[in-house]
Amino acid sequence: MTFSFLQIAILPFLFICRYGVIGAGRAEVMHYCNYQVWCAVVTRYEPNDPTPLNQRPPVKWIPQPAGQVIVDGYDSHPIDQGVAIMCTRDPTALKPLVTQLEYTWRPDEEKTYFDVSNVEGAPFLNEGFRVLVNDEIKPLVETCYGAYCAPGDRSCIQVYNKANDDFQGMRACSPEVVTKLILCSG
């Protein structure tokens, strides 16, 4: 079988599109809280990582004005690296309470895994939050869907509340999915 020049020129483009260099999805976080919120993008450390906290680089908390969107493209991190956008009300606490949008981009598996976690506290419990999902490849299939935690819902079953809540927290969509966590959504 022989290939034409056009076929050979198109093959790299198809590879790039398939593996997300073009068209990679992204994670977004915004809030409508009537108080200051600080967020940070954190990579590399898993919950059971043995690296002592005092040996890890400090978290760089950035104040986020209400309505401002944090955008983190999946392809700005290595494939299969865990990433979290963490948000808190008090970054000066010894151990800040955080809500996290966590994700791992796996274009080689044609998936992006993600969840929302309140394992490290629930600073937005009283105001509620939601996750919107926009995935044109796998729109709202059984593993690709958003989440909603109503104000005051201490045991919201749509997010991680403890580290082993996989049955209720983990989701998988395409590598092109856009996930958006909205804090204080009411």
C-alpha positions in Angstrom: 0.0 0.0 0.0 1.4 3.4 -0.9 0.6 6.7 0.6 0.2 10.0 -1.3 2.0 13.1 -0.2 -1.3 14.5 1.1 -1.9 11.4 3.2 1.5 11.6 4.8 1.1 15.3 5.5 -2.3 14.7 7.2 -1.2 11.9 9.5 0.8 14.1 11.9 -2.1 16.5 12.1 -4.5 13.6 12.9 -2.1 12.4 15.6 -1.9 15.8 17.2 -5.7 16.2 17.2 -6.2 12.8 18.7 -3.8 13.2 21.5 -4.9 16.7 22.5 -2.1 19.0 21.5 -4.8 20.7 19.5 -8.2 20.8 21.2 -7.2 19.7 24.7 -9.8 20.5 27.3 -9.4 22.6 30.4 -10.5 23.0 34.0 -12.1 26.2 35.2 -12.9 27.6 38.6 -14.9 30.7 39.6 -16.9 31.9 42.5 -19.8 34.1 43.4 -18.9 34.3 47.1 -19.4 37.5 49.0 -16.1 37.1 50.8 -12.4 36.7 49.6 -11.4 33.4 48.1 -7.9 32.2 47.4 -7.0 29.5 44.9 -3.9 27.7 43.8 -3.0 25.1 41.1 -1.0 22.3 42.6 0.6 19.3 40.9 2.6 16.2 41.6 1.6 15.3 45.2 -1.0 12.6 45.8 -2.9 12.3 49.1 -0.8 9.4 50.4 2.5 11.0 49.2 5.2 10.3 51.9 7.0 13.7 51.3 6.7 15.6 54.6 4.7 18.8 54.3 7.6 20.9 55.4 9.7 19.6 52.5 7.2 20.4 49.8 7.2 23.8 48.1 4.7 26.2 49.7 1.3 26.6 48.0 1.1 29.9 46.1 -2.3 31.1 47.0 -3.7 33.8 44.7 -6.7 36.0 45.7 -9.6 35.5 43.2 -12.1 38.3 42.7 -15.7 37.1 42.5 -16.6 36.2 38.9 -13.0 35.9 37.7 -12.3 32.5 36.0 -9.2 30.5 36.7 -8.4 28.5 33.5 -5.9 25.6 33.5 -5.4 23.8 30.2 -5.0 20.0 30.6 -2.1 20.1 28.0 -0.1 22.5 30.2 0.8 19.5 32.4 2.4 16.2 31.5 0.1 13.4 30.6 -1.0 11.3 33.6 0.0 13.9 36.2 -2.5 14.6 38.9 -3.5 18.3 39.1 -5.7 20.1 41.6 -7.1 23.6 41.7 -7.6 24.2 45.4 -9.7 27.0 46.8 -10.0 28.2 50.4 -11.4 31.0 52.5 -8.3 31.2 54.8 -4.9 30.5 53.2 -3.1 31.6 56.5 -4.6 28.6 58.5 -2.0 26.0 59.6 -4.0 23.5 57.5 -6.4 25.4 55.3 -9.8 23.9 54.5 -10.0 23.4 50.8 -12.4 22.4 48.1 -10.5 21.0 45.1 -11.2 20.3 41.4 -8.8 17.4 40.8 -8.0 16.0 37.3 -5.7 13.8 35.3 -5.5 14.2 31.6 -5.0 10.9 29.7 -5.3 11.5 25.9 -3.6 8.1 25.4 -6.7 6.5 27.0 -9.0 9.1 25.3 -10.1 10.2 28.8 -9.8 13.0 31.4 -10.5 11.8 34.9 -11.8 14.3 37.4 -13.6 14.8 40.7 -14.4 17.4 43.3 -13.0 16.8 46.7 -13.9 18.1 50.2 -11.5 15.6 51.8 -9.4 18.5 53.2 -12.5 20.4 54.6 -15.5 22.0 53.2 -15.0 25.8 53.2 -17.9 26.5 50.9 -20.4 24.2 52.6 -22.9 27.0 53.6 -23.0 28.5 50.1 -23.0 25.3 47.9 -21.2 24.6 44.7 -21.6 22.9 41.4 -19.5 21.4 38.6 -20.6 22.0 35.0 -19.4 19.6 32.3 -19.1 20.5 28.6 -18.0 17.5 26.5 -18.9 17.3 22.9 -17.2 13.9 22.5 -19.0 12.1 25.3 -21.9 14.3 26.3 -23.3 13.3 29.7 -22.7 9.5 29.5 -22.7 7.4 32.6 -19.1 8.4 33.5 -19.2 12.0 32.3 -21.5 14.3 34.4 -21.4 17.3 36.7 -22.1 17.6 40.4 -24.2 19.8 42.7 -23.9 20.2 46.4 -26.7 22.3 47.9 -25.9 24.9 50.6 -25.5 23.1 54.0 -25.4 19.6 52.5 -22.7 18.1 54.8 -22.8 14.6 53.1 -23.1 15.6 49.5 -22.9 12.3 47.7 -21.6 13.8 44.4 -18.1 14.6 45.7 -15.3 13.0 47.7 -15.8 13.6 51.4 -13.2 11.0 52.3 -10.3 9.6 50.3 -12.0 6.4 49.3 -15.3 7.8 47.9 -14.5 6.6 44.3 -18.0 5.2 43.8 -19.5 8.7 44.2 -16.7 11.1 43.2 -14.7 9.9 40.2 -15.8 10.8 36.7 -14.3 10.3 33.2 -14.9 12.3 30.1 -13.0 12.8 26.9 -9.6 14.6 26.7 -11.5 17.7 25.3 -13.9 18.1 28.2 -14.3 21.5 29.9 -15.0 21.1 33.6 -16.1 24.2 35.5 -16.3 24.4 39.3 -18.6 27.2 40.5 -18.2 28.0 44.2 -21.0 29.7 46.2 -23.5 28.7 43.5 -26.4 28.5 45.9 
